[in-house]
């Protein structure tokens, strides 16, 4: 009998334009196997829904859409496409040092430059930009952050600096892979 997950995240889905570049990035470089693809066709319209196993049975998924009601100029960039810096909306994958270095090696061999590497004090994070302009993070816990719901709630209205992160490798604009760091100014 198959055991089904009942808690946690099953999958998170995003849009992609280049399905093969997305597959290559997640399967070949990030080491997350493509485990399922669904296709829905309605007349001349269709979507493909790809699922990549992140390592614990949960998945990151991508939709490639054609004629399903999307705008012709839709953006796959979940941050800058919505008026935010590239680092705001991102996906953080749990990793240990071995997994992080394996990803770093495959990326380097494929000439993909990291966007930055940061020591957050409680974890060390290596960041890349995927082919869709989405920032992905290999997050390696060091001490982990303190679980304190009361303090976390108190800080919801605070503005004092509590983030003491330091760059291990500063932002490298080459790591943006042609995407923007900051959103373009929009006409109001």
C-alpha positions as CSV (number, residue, x, y, z in Angstrom):
1,X,0.0,0.0,0.0
2,X,1.3,3.5,-0.9
3,X,1.8,5.8,2.0
4,X,0.5,9.3,1.2
5,X,1.8,12.6,2.6
6,X,-0.8,14.3,4.8
7,X,1.0,17.4,5.9
8,X,3.6,19.8,4.6
9,X,3.9,21.1,1.1
10,X,3.0,18.7,-1.7
11,X,4.1,21.0,-4.5
12,X,4.4,24.7,-5.4
13,X,3.8,25.6,-9.0
14,X,5.1,28.4,-11.2
15,X,5.0,29.4,-14.9
16,X,7.7,28.7,-17.4
17,X,8.2,29.7,-21.0
18,X,11.1,27.5,-21.9
19,X,10.2,24.0,-20.8
20,X,13.5,22.4,-21.7
21,X,15.6,25.1,-20.1
22,X,13.5,24.6,-16.9
23,X,13.9,20.8,-17.0
24,X,17.7,21.1,-17.5
25,X,18.0,23.6,-14.6
26,X,16.0,21.6,-12.1
27,X,16.8,18.0,-13.2
28,X,20.3,18.2,-14.5
29,X,21.8,21.0,-12.4
30,X,19.7,21.1,-9.2
31,X,19.5,17.3,-9.1
32,X,15.7,17.1,-8.8
33,X,14.3,14.4,-11.1
34,X,11.3,15.1,-13.3
35,X,8.8,12.6,-11.8
36,X,5.5,13.5,-13.4
37,X,4.1,15.4,-16.4
38,X,0.5,16.1,-17.1
39,X,-0.9,17.6,-20.3
40,X,-4.4,19.2,-20.7
41,X,-5.5,20.0,-24.2
42,X,-8.7,21.9,-25.2
43,X,-8.9,22.5,-28.9
44,X,-5.7,24.4,-29.9
45,X,-5.0,25.3,-26.3
46,X,-3.0,23.3,-23.9
47,X,-0.8,23.3,-20.8
48,X,2.0,21.0,-19.6
49,X,2.5,20.6,-15.9
50,X,5.9,19.3,-14.8
51,X,6.8,18.0,-11.3
52,X,10.3,17.8,-10.0
53,X,11.0,15.9,-6.7
54,X,12.9,18.2,-4.4
55,X,14.3,15.3,-2.4
56,X,11.7,14.4,0.2
57,X,8.7,13.6,-2.0
58,X,7.5,17.2,-2.2
59,X,7.8,18.9,-5.6
60,X,8.4,22.1,-7.4
61,X,6.2,22.2,-10.5
62,X,6.0,24.4,-13.6
63,X,3.2,25.1,-16.1
64,X,4.0,25.8,-19.7
65,X,0.8,27.3,-21.1
66,X,-0.4,28.0,-24.6
67,X,-3.8,29.6,-25.3
68,X,-5.2,29.0,-21.8
69,X,-6.1,32.6,-21.1
70,X,-2.6,33.9,-20.4
71,X,-1.5,37.3,-21.6
72,X,0.9,37.2,-24.5
73,X,3.5,39.2,-22.5
74,X,3.1,37.3,-19.1
75,X,6.1,37.3,-16.9
76,X,7.5,34.2,-15.2
77,X,9.6,36.5,-12.9
78,X,7.7,36.2,-9.6
79,X,9.5,39.2,-8.0
80,X,10.6,41.7,-10.6
81,X,7.6,40.9,-12.7
82,X,5.5,42.1,-9.8
83,X,7.4,45.2,-9.0
84,X,9.8,43.8,-6.3
85,X,13.5,43.2,-6.1
86,X,14.5,39.7,-7.5
87,X,15.4,38.4,-4.0
88,X,11.9,38.9,-2.4
89,X,9.9,35.9,-3.7
90,X,12.1,32.9,-3.9
91,X,12.2,29.2,-3.2
92,X,14.6,27.8,-0.5
93,X,15.6,24.1,-0.8
94,X,16.9,22.4,2.3
95,X,20.5,21.2,1.8
96,X,23.5,19.9,3.6
97,X,27.0,20.8,2.6
98,X,27.3,17.8,0.2
99,X,24.1,18.7,-1.7
100,X,25.1,22.3,-1.9
101,X,28.5,21.6,-3.3
102,X,27.1,19.1,-5.7
103,X,24.7,21.7,-7.1
104,X,27.5,24.3,-7.1
105,X,29.8,22.0,-9.1
106,X,27.1,21.1,-11.7
107,X,26.2,24.8,-12.1
108,X,29.8,25.8,-12.5
109,X,30.3,23.1,-15.1
110,X,27.3,24.5,-17.0
111,X,28.7,28.1,-16.7
112,X,25.8,29.1,-14.4
113,X,27.2,31.7,-11.9
114,X,25.7,31.9,-8.4
115,X,23.9,35.2,-7.7
116,X,25.3,35.4,-4.2
117,X,26.2,33.4,-1.1
118,X,25.1,34.6,2.4
119,X,25.8,33.5,5.9
120,X,22.5,34.4,7.8
121,X,24.0,33.3,11.1
122,X,21.5,30.4,11.5
123,X,22.0,29.1,7.9
124,X,24.3,29.5,4.9
125,X,22.6,30.1,1.6
126,X,23.8,29.8,-2.0
127,X,21.5,31.5,-4.5
128,X,20.9,31.0,-8.2
129,X,18.4,32.5,-10.7
130,X,16.5,29.9,-12.7
131,X,15.6,30.2,-16.4
132,X,12.3,31.8,-15.4
133,X,13.9,34.7,-13.4
134,X,13.0,32.9,-10.1
135,X,15.6,33.0,-7.3
136,X,16.3,29.6,-5.8
137,X,18.3,29.0,-2.6
138,X,20.2,26.1,-1.3
139,X,19.7,26.6,2.4
140,X,22.1,24.8,4.8
141,X,21.1,25.1,8.4
142,X,24.0,25.8,10.7
143,X,22.4,26.5,14.1
144,X,18.9,26.9,12.7
145,X,16.8,29.8,13.9
146,X,15.3,29.9,17.3
147,X,11.6,28.9,17.4
148,X,9.9,31.7,19.5
149,X,6.3,32.4,18.4
150,X,5.9,35.1,21.0
151,X,9.0,37.1,19.9
152,X,8.1,36.5,16.2
153,X,4.7,38.0,16.8
154,X,6.2,41.0,18.7
155,X,8.5,41.7,15.8
156,X,5.7,41.9,13.3
157,X,5.4,45.6,14.0
158,X,9.0,46.4,14.8
159,X,11.5,48.0,12.5
160,X,14.8,47.4,14.5
161,X,17.5,45.6,12.6
162,X,17.6,41.9,13.7
163,X,19.2,40.5,10.5
164,X,22.9,40.3,10.8
165,X,23.6,38.4,7.6
166,X,27.0,38.7,5.9
167,X,27.9,38.1,2.3
168,X,30.3,35.2,1.7
169,X,30.1,36.0,-2.0
170,X,28.6,39.3,-2.9
171,X,25.8,39.7,-5.5
172,X,27.2,38.9,-8.9
173,X,25.1,40.5,-11.7
174,X,26.3,37.8,-14.1
175,X,24.3,35.4,-11.8
176,X,21.1,37.2,-12.8
177,X,21.3,35.3,-16.1
178,X,19.9,38.3,-18.1
179,X,17.1,39.1,-15.6
180,X,16.8,42.3,-13.7
181,X,17.8,42.8,-10.0
182,X,15.2,45.5,-9.5
183,X,11.8,45.9,-11.3
184,X,11.5,48.3,-14.1
185,X,9.7,51.5,-13.2
186,X,6.1,51.4,-14.1
187,X,3.9,54.2,-15.3
188,X,1.2,55.0,-12.7
